Amino acid sequence: MKRNAFRLSGALIAAFAVAGCTDDPTESLRQGATQVTTSLSYVEIIIGDSVVVTAQTKDAQGNALALLPDVAAANTAIASTNIDAAISGKPAPLTQFSILANGFGVTTVTATSGALSRDITVQTWPGSIGLSGATDEDMTANGIQVSSGSALTIVPTALSSGGNPFTTGNGGLFYRFTSSDASILAIDSVTGDATTAAPGLGVVSVTSTQLSDSASTGATGTLSIEVVPGPLVGTISSATGVVGSAATITSTAGLFDATTVGTFDLLDPAGYPPAAFANDANNFSFVAPPNLSVGAHSLVISGIGPNELAQEVTYTVVAGPDADLWESDVLGPTSPLLSADGRYFINISAADPDDFFLIDNTAGTADLTVDMMVNWNDGAIDVDVVFWDTAGNFLTCGSTSGCTGAHPEHAVATIPAGEAWVLNINYFSGPAATDVSIDITLN
């Protein structure tokens, strides 16, 4: 009897063991498919990149079922899908797929299992924004080179993660522009239309945004724009001369506004500013400084008009520094005559230490007061102001002395009626090989 009981017990155990190897003990608890789930419900992707997502069919208790969802994108111009067949359903009951961003916008990727589905919202963005200028000016190592006063439109191009242009898709991409320095380049924040003004290096930045009235939150880009002086819009009375001679620039656009004329800065590569005088809305005069070498020089007028434009003109020096307009080594009645207030430029050195000017009051009926400021381009050198009579006799350094170590020197002297004095600008001390450019302002 016990033997038969053990046989029956063994048979039952074996039966249960076989059933345990072939059936899921929770199978009776499972229900039919009630939902599709995805590992992401919203994703942002840089165009050209992709993300990996999974989808599963589940019952009401959240158990994964063997039904593998299919996936599809609503707008493949924006995003497309690719199922990884090597992983999907092996061994886990899920679909693994990638979403590839193709163009800008928002679309939906849907995972479907029978009548069930699940949507994934996909927002794509450019990887970066390329910028170019709609202009015929030159490209340089610094970016675009544009003349002062010119207008241009900054053109954005949306780029993928690999730096390639792409079709923007169905959303429409908007941009916001800013300039690093509005005095160099001013730009409309919405249109990208720009105008250039003062010379310098400016940087335009752009940020992409999905909505025209939203804050800028997308990809960015920058473009360097070098603003250089534009050509003169006008004429020059004389494009050549010796140092110390004058010329007048006339603006055909009337840009020499009297309210901004004080901001003009006429410079040359030698670094010594020519004297400017007699300015009005249409004319701007200057005196070429004595340290300009023989040859062509680019003279730049900046701060023109309310937008502070810059223009340049070429001025050619035909006689060098040692042959300046006022050059005179002669002390006496043949020295160059100074008879009017103004600014005068000379050049002296240790090898050529003196220049002389005649100030004639012989026909005068009253004493003549001469008030002058003498400035030069090297503070390590001492220049003095001395007055002589026409016979070469020392008279004075002035009641306000011009024979000091000051830089500049301020000299005031009174020439009696009926007399002529000689003004002497003297290179008193300094390096032997150094030339000094002297600016004399006579009042």
C-alpha positions in Angstrom: 0.0 0.0 0.0 2.8 2.5 0.9 4.6 1.6 -2.3 1.4 2.5 -4.3 1.0 5.7 -2.3 4.6 6.8 -3.0 4.1 6.0 -6.7 1.0 8.2 -6.8 2.8 11.0 -4.9 5.7 10.8 -7.3 3.4 11.0 -10.3 1.7 14.0 -9.0 5.0 15.8 -8.2 6.3 15.0 -11.7 3.0 16.3 -13.2 3.4 19.6 -11.3 7.1 19.8 -12.3 6.2 19.4 -16.0 3.5 22.0 -15.7 6.0 24.4 -14.0 8.4 24.1 -16.9 5.9 24.8 -19.7 3.4 27.4 -18.3 3.6 31.0 -16.9 2.1 30.7 -13.4 0.8 34.4 -13.8 -0.7 33.7 -17.1 -4.2 33.4 -15.6 -3.7 36.8 -14.0 -3.0 38.6 -17.3 -5.6 40.5 -19.3 -5.8 41.8 -22.8 -3.8 44.8 -24.1 -5.0 48.1 -22.7 -2.2 50.6 -23.3 1.0 51.4 -25.3 3.8 53.0 -23.2 7.0 54.7 -24.4 10.2 55.6 -22.6 9.8 59.3 -23.6 6.7 61.4 -24.1 8.6 64.6 -25.2 12.0 65.0 -26.7 14.2 67.8 -28.2 16.7 66.8 -30.8 19.4 68.8 -32.6 18.9 68.4 -36.3 21.3 65.7 -37.6 21.2 63.9 -34.3 19.0 61.0 -33.0 17.7 59.6 -29.8 16.8 56.0 -28.8 13.3 55.3 -27.5 11.4 52.1 -26.5 7.7 51.2 -26.8 5.7 48.4 -25.2 2.2 47.0 -25.3 0.9 46.4 -21.7 -2.2 45.2 -19.9 -4.1 47.1 -17.2 -1.7 45.9 -14.6 1.3 47.2 -16.5 2.5 43.8 -17.6 4.4 43.8 -20.9 2.7 41.7 -23.6 4.3 40.0 -26.6 2.6 42.4 -29.0 5.4 44.7 -30.4 4.2 48.2 -31.3 5.0 49.7 -34.7 6.2 53.4 -34.9 5.8 56.2 -37.5 6.5 59.9 -37.7 3.7 62.3 -38.7 6.1 64.6 -40.7 9.3 62.9 -41.9 10.6 66.3 -43.1 11.1 67.1 -39.4 11.8 63.7 -37.9 11.8 60.0 -39.0 12.0 56.7 -37.2 14.0 53.5 -37.6 13.2 50.3 -35.7 16.2 48.3 -34.4 15.1 44.8 -35.5 18.2 43.2 -33.9 17.0 44.2 -30.4 13.2 44.6 -30.6 11.5 41.6 -29.0 14.8 39.9 -28.3 14.3 38.8 -25.5 12.2 41.6 -23.9 8.8 42.3 -25.4 9.5 45.8 -26.6 10.2 47.8 -29.7 13.5 49.8 -29.7 13.8 52.5 -32.3 15.6 55.8 -33.0 14.1 59.2 -33.8 16.3 61.2 -36.3 15.8 65.0 -36.6 15.8 66.0 -40.2 14.5 69.6 -40.2 13.2 72.3 -37.9 9.8 72.2 -36.3 7.5 70.1 -34.1 6.0 66.8 -35.1 4.6 63.6 -33.5 6.0 60.1 -33.5 3.2 57.5 -32.8 3.7 54.0 -31.4 0.8 51.8 -32.4 -0.4 48.4 -31.2 -3.7 47.3 -32.8 -6.2 50.0 -31.9 -3.9 51.4 -29.1 -1.4 54.2 -29.6 1.0 56.5 -27.8 2.3 59.9 -29.1 5.8 61.3 -28.6 6.1 65.1 -29.2 9.4 65.8 -31.0 10.8 69.4 -31.0 13.9 69.8 -33.3 16.4 72.7 -33.2 19.3 73.8 -35.3 22.8 72.9 -34.1 24.0 76.4 -34.8 23.3 79.4 -37.0 25.6 80.5 -39.8 25.6 84.2 -40.6 26.6 86.1 -43.7 26.3 89.7 -44.8 24.3 90.6 -48.0 27.0 93.0 -49.2 29.6 93.2 -51.9 32.3 94.2 -49.5 35.3 91.9 -48.8 35.5 89.0 -46.5 38.6 89.1 -44.3 40.1 87.0 -41.5 38.1 89.0 -39.1 34.8 88.4 -40.9 33.1 90.9 -43.2 34.8 94.2 -43.9 32.3 97.0 -44.5 32.8 100.7 -45.2 31.6 103.2 -42.7 28.1 104.5 -43.6 27.1 101.5 -45.7 24.0 99.3 -45.1 23.8 95.6 -45.1 21.5 92.8 -44.2 22.7 90.0 -41.9 21.4 86.7 -43.4 21.1 83.7 -41.0 21.3 80.1 -42.2 20.2 77.3 -39.8 22.8 74.4 -39.6 22.6 70.8 -38.5 24.8 69.3 -35.9 27.3 68.6 -38.6 27.3 72.2 -39.9 25.2 71.6 -43.0 22.2 73.7 -44.1 18.8 72.1 -43.9 15.1 72.7 -44.9 13.4 74.3 -41.9 10.3 72.1 -42.0 6.8 73.1 -41.1 7.3 75.4 -38.1 9.1 78.4 -39.4 12.3 79.6 -37.6 12.6 83.1 -36.3 15.7 85.0 -35.2 16.8 87.7 -32.8 19.8 89.9 -33.7 22.0 91.9 -31.4 25.2 94.0 -31.9 28.1 94.2 -29.5 28.6 97.9 -30.2 25.8 100.0 -31.7 28.3 102.9 -32.3 30.1 100.6 -34.8 27.2 98.7 -36.2 23.5 99.2 -35.4 21.1 96.3 -36.2 17.4 95.8 -36.3 16.7 93.0 -33.8 14.1 91.3 -36.0 15.0 91.9 -39.6 18.8 91.8 -39.4 19.1 95.1 -41.3 22.3 96.9 -40.2 24.0 100.2 -40.7 27.7 100.9 -40.0 29.1 104.0 -38.4 32.4 104.4 -36.5 35.4 102.3 -37.5 36.1 99.3 -35.4 35.4 95.6 -35.0 31.8 94.7 -34.0 30.2 91.3 -33.5 26.6 90.4 -34.5 25.0 87.7 -32.5 21.8 85.8 -33.4 19.6 83.4 -31.5 16.9 81.3 -33.1 13.4 81.0 -31.7 10.3 79.1 -32.6 7.7 81.8 -32.2 8.1 85.4 -33.6 7.1 87.0 -30.3 8.9 84.6 -27.9 12.2 84.9 -26.0 15.2 83.6 -27.9 16.0 80.1 -26.6 17.4 78.2 -29.5 20.7 77.8 -31.4 23.1 80.8 -31.7 25.6 82.1 -34.1 28.0 85.1 -34.4 29.6 87.1 -37.2 32.5 89.6 -36.9 32.1 92.8 -38.9 35.1 95.1 -39.4 34.0 98.7 -40.2 36.6 100.7 -42.0 36.6 104.3 -43.2 34.7 104.8 -46.4 35.8 106.8 -49.4 35.4 110.6 -49.2 31.9 111.7 -50.3 33.2 115.0 -51.6 36.3 116.8 -53.0 39.7 117.9 -51.8 41.0 121.3 -53.0 44.5 120.0 -53.4 45.6 116.4 -53.0 49.3 117.2 -53.0 51.5 119.7 -51.1 54.5 120.2 -48.9 54.2 119.8 -45.2 52.7 122.8 -43.5 50.5 123.6 -46.5 46.7 123.6 -46.2 43.9 121.9 -48.1 40.1 122.0 -47.8 37.8 119.0 -48.0 34.3 119.7 -49.1 31.4 117.3 -48.3 28.9 117.0 -51.1 26.4 115.6 -48.6 26.7 118.5 -46.1 27.9 116.1 -43.4 30.2 118.5 -41.6 27.6 119.5 -39.2 28.6 122.4 -36.9 27.3 120.6 -33.9 29.6 117.6 -34.4 32.6 119.3 -36.0 34.4 119.3 -32.6 34.5 115.5 -32.7 36.4 115.3 -36.0 39.7 113.5 -35.7 41.9 113.8 -38.8 44.7 111.3 -38.5 47.5 109.8 -40.5 49.6 106.6 -40.1 52.5 108.6 -38.7 50.4 109.4 -35.6 50.6 113.2 -35.7 47.2 114.9 -36.3 47.1 117.6 -38.9 45.6 120.9 -37.7 42.0 121.4 -38.5 40.4 124.8 -38.9 37.6 126.7 -40.8 35.0 124.1 -40.4 31.4 124.5 -41.4 28.6 122.2 -42.6 30.3 121.7 -46.0 34.0 122.3 -45.6 36.8 121.0 -43.4 40.3 122.4 -43.8 43.6 121.0 -42.5 47.3 121.6 -42.5 49.6 118.7 -43.3 52.0 118.1 -40.3 55.7 118.2 -40.8 56.5 114.7 -39.9 54.8 113.2 -42.9 57.2 111.5 -45.2 57.3 112.1 -49.0 54.6 109.9 -50.6 50.9 109.2 -50.3 49.1 109.2 -46.9 45.6 108.1 -46.0 43.9 110.9 -44.0 40.9 109.8 -42.0 38.1 112.1 -40.9 36.0 110.4 -38.2 33.0 111.6 -36.2 31.2 112.9 -39.2 27.6 113.9 -38.6 25.2 112.5 -36.0 26.2 108.9 -36.8 29.9 109.7 -36.5 30.9 108.2 -39.8 34.4 108.0 -41.0 35.8 108.8 -44.5 39.3 108.8 -45.9 41.1 110.7 -48.6 44.6 110.3 -49.9 47.0 113.3 -49.5 50.4 113.1 -51.1 53.4 115.0 -49.7 55.8 116.1 -52.4 58.5 117.5 -50.1 59.8 115.8 -46.9 60.1 116.9 -43.3 63.3 118.8 -43.7 61.7 121.0 -46.4 58.7 122.1 -44.5 56.8 125.1 -45.6 58.2 127.4 -42.9 61.7 126.0 -43.0 64.2 128.9 -42.5 67.7 128.9 -41.0 68.1 132.7 -41.5 67.7 135.1 -38.6 66.8 138.5 -40.0 64.4 140.5 -42.0 64.2 137.7 -44.7 62.7 135.2 -42.2 59.2 133.9 -43.2 56.6 136.4 -42.1 54.0 135.5 -39.6 51.2 138.1 -39.9 48.0 136.3 -38.8 46.7 134.1 -36.1 46.6 130.4 -36.8 48.5 127.2 -36.5 51.9 126.6 -38.1 54.0 123.4 -38.3 57.7 123.1 -38.5 60.3 120.4 -38.1 63.6 120.8 -36.2 66.3 118.5 -34.8 69.7 118.6 -33.1 71.2 118.8 -36.6 68.8 121.6 -37.7 68.0 123.2 -34.3 66.5 126.6 -35.3 63.6 128.0 -37.3 63.0 131.7 -37.5 59.9 133.8 -38.2 59.5 137.5 -38.7 56.8 139.3 -36.8 56.6 142.8 -38.2 55.0 145.7 -36.3 57.0 148.5 -38.0 53.8 149.9 -39.5 51.9 149.6 -36.3 50.8 152.5 -34.1 50.3 150.4 -31.0 52.2 147.7 -29.3 51.5 144.1 -30.6 51.0 141.3 -28.0 52.0 137.9 -29.3 50.6 134.9 -27.3 51.6 131.5 -28.5 51.5 127.8 -27.5 54.3 125.6 -28.8 53.8 121.9 -28.7 55.8 119.0 -30.0 55.6 115.2 -30.3 58.4 114.1 -27.9 58.2 115.2 -24.3 61.8 114.0 -23.6 63.1 116.9 -25.8 63.3 120.5 -24.6 62.2 123.2 -27.1 62.5 126.9 -26.3 60.9 130.1 -27.6 63.3 133.1 -28.0 62.8 136.6 -29.5 65.6 138.5 -31.3 65.8 141.8 -33.1 66.5 141.6 -36.9 70.2 142.3 -36.2 70.5 139.1 -34.2 70.5 140.7 -30.7 68.7 138.7 -28.0 65.6 140.5 -26.7 63.5 138.2 -24.4 61.9 134.8 -23.9 58.7 136.7 -23.3 56.9 138.1 -20.3 55.5 134.6 -19.9 58.8 132.8 -20.6 59.2 130.3 -23.4 62.6 129.3 -22.2 61.6 126.7 -19.6 61.6 122.9 -19.4 57.9 122.8 -19.8 56.1 120.8 -22.5 54.4 122.5 -24.1 55.9 126.0 -23.9 53.7 129.0 -23.4 55.2 132.3 -24.5 53.8 135.8 -24.4 55.7 138.8 -25.7 54.9 142.5 -26.5 56.4 144.0 -29.7 56.5 147.8 -29.6 55.0 149.8 -32.4 57.5 150.5 -35.1 59.6 147.4 -34.5 60.0 144.0 -36.1 61.1 141.0 -34.0 62.3 137.6 -35.0 60.7 134.5 -33.3 63.1 131.7 -32.8 62.0 128.1 -32.2 65.0 126.4 -30.8 65.8 122.7 -30.3 67.5 123.2 -26.9 68.3 119.6 -25.9 67.6 116.0 -26.8 68.9 113.1 -28.8 70.9 114.0 -31.9 69.1 111.7 -34.2 65.5 112.8 -33.3 63.4 115.1 -35.4 60.7 117.1 -33.6 57.4 118.1 -35.1 56.4 121.5 -33.8 52.8 122.8 -33.6 52.7 126.6 -33.1 49.4 128.1 -32.2 49.6 131.9 -32.6 47.0 134.2 -31.1 
